[in-house]
Amino acid sequence: MTGAPAVVLVSRLRLSQQYTVQEYIDELKAYSGENIHFINNLDQANKILDDQKNFAEAVAGPVGFVRDYLTPPTTTGSQESDTWNDVRVAIDEKLGQKSVQLWGFSGMNDITEQLVLKWERFGPSSRIDLVKDFSSLALDAVAFSVLDWRLNSFYDPQPVPFMNDLREIVMASMKAMQADWKIQGHYEFKEAVMLDRLNQVIREQALGPNKTSILNNILPGPDEPNGEAQLRAISRHLAMLFISTMGLTSSLLCFAMYELLANESARTKVQAEVDKVLAGGACTASDLNKLPEITAVLQETLRLYPPVPTLAAYALEDAEIGDEATIHKDSTILIDVRSMQRDDNTWGSDAHEFNPKRMEKIEFDDNGIIKDTRFQPFEKSKNLYPGHSFIMMLAKLAIVSLFQRFDFKLANEAYQLRIEQRIAPKPVDLLVYALPRRLTSSDSVPRPSPLSASTATTSASASTPAPAPETPEKRAEQPIYILWGGRDGTCEHYAETLSRWAPAKGYKPIKAELNRYAGDGKLPTDGPVIIIAATYSGFPTKNAEIFHGYLKKVTNPETAGANKAKFEHVTYGVFGCGRSGWTDTYQKVPTELDKMLTDGGAERLIERGEFDAGKSIT
């Protein structure tokens, strides 16, 4: 344990919907003695949090404990301490608002689209567990954006092992805070497994040809003397980023959805803003700066449901915090953030109500920092949530994408809000139905977003136009076969996107894995065949290898004379996924498929396209 003494007391709070520190004063004082102070006065709280000379931040709640637990014990001035601090400063700089806007959007957009596709695929009668899906959204977005690591949580009904490891560590921290702060051996093992997995992924980034933006200039070189210590520090900082982002994003989005479902006026304004700004097209990074209604909704949600309901500090010296108010050295201070953000004297008589309009008066400086000291959801707890700029950007994109494509209703119309404390407060059993939107104006029909900028570049020089709304003259009648072969979900994601575009162009999409169409007479001739494929270590993926082997067999030069017209009347296009940094195998399998189909007599409808994950879209 490092830093000031931990505030075990905060962990003992049994947080419910009306969780305030005052309700537990007797229990806490009985446990700790009288040397503890409770603050719910805004001016006094600001003085304590801003006075770093007389007060030190202490550990409060599960997220604080996890942060403290993942911080290795170091000696000030030692090489390990310097390495830890250097890595922290470098990562914090990459996670700043302006930096995140440069590197964060493409990855989170890709993962958000996967969430939308999942809800569309499951249909309007499926009960959606918002806490679960928003946790997966955050986890996958961080993994893909920061480490180029696809967890594919939305393609497996069971939580991915890495998510389970993170959750078990969080649960262990909550249990440990109630039992003398001792993490049991089983959870220490889980921590080691989780950190080992992160180290492995980070090493792949260090050795690979394409370092992601956030790790540029941070990853050590292969021969760097202090390289192992740097990797350990990076993995621990990223573990904290994963845990805090997963907890807060899910909390923020769940409470925002709850309030929007309970407030028709706010919900209507959000959808109207989405339709106006996006005009039926895809959301871009610049669009996120044109959404004041959604920004206000998220800020008001943070006011009512602060991610850190209680902050803690430790008095280093005697200090005055107001008229006749003195905090003595070695005292513990608990600051009840939730009470302060619902204070009638500060926010008015409707302080307990959801009213995004009040956030219009909140001002920001040039760096995006909130200047209003009444409402600073992250400014006073940056160390607890290092990725708060990423979180806010992801939350905004999620609201935009979801309300562009869906209407929502509670699965239980009599639902009563209950809150439990995990890494951040969460609503219990908040389940919804996602209903495809039905708009009457053809100018505002939500349309699928184009292929993600994080994983695609087309060989064409112009950007792909958004499809026009389907009209009676464009009823989907002619089939189009969209066949894919990939391993990490990227190819299937593009296949899903194209299949949603097809009806607007007059086609009936039929989507399948490539292996299903391996064999004589199986490639269809009654509609175009679009193939989306990837290469792994120079070979086709499992769901494409039979198809690839079949084409190779029938177009073998020894039998070319007999099979040169094998695929006559087949019309096709091939698109390949990959990373141009892997120069030896980039687009190898898609190129082979394209050539073999042509050799077999098929008609190429379009030149082979390339989706390059190593570049931005062109």
RABELTA-V463928 format. One line per field, one symbol per residue. phi: phi as a letter, one per 20 degrees, with the letter a starting at -180 (. if undefined). Layout:
# RABELTA-V463928
phi->???
This chain:
# RABELTA-V463928
phi->.cmfgfeggffefefcfdecfgfdgffffffdneebcddcdffffffffeeffdcdfdecnffffggffeeffcdgnffffffgfffffffgffefgffgfedefffffgfffffgffffffnfeeedefgfffffgfffffgffedldeelfedcfegfgffffffffffffffffdbmldffggffffffffffffgfffffffeffcffgfegmdffffdfgefffffffffffffffgfffffffffffffffgfffecffffffffffffffelneefdffffedcfffgfffffffffcffdfcdcbcfebfbecrglccdegmfddddeffffecfffednfdgedebgffffefdcefenefefffccfdgebgffcfdffffffffffffgffefdcdcbffdfegdfcdcedfbfcfeledcdddgfcdeeffcffcfffggffcbceffedffffffgfdgfdffcffcdddcbbddnfffgffffffefggfdnddfcdaffffdepfmeffceafdddcbcdclncffgecffffffffffdggfdfffdfdgdgnedbbdcddrcffeffcgmffgfffffffffenfefebfgecddfecefc
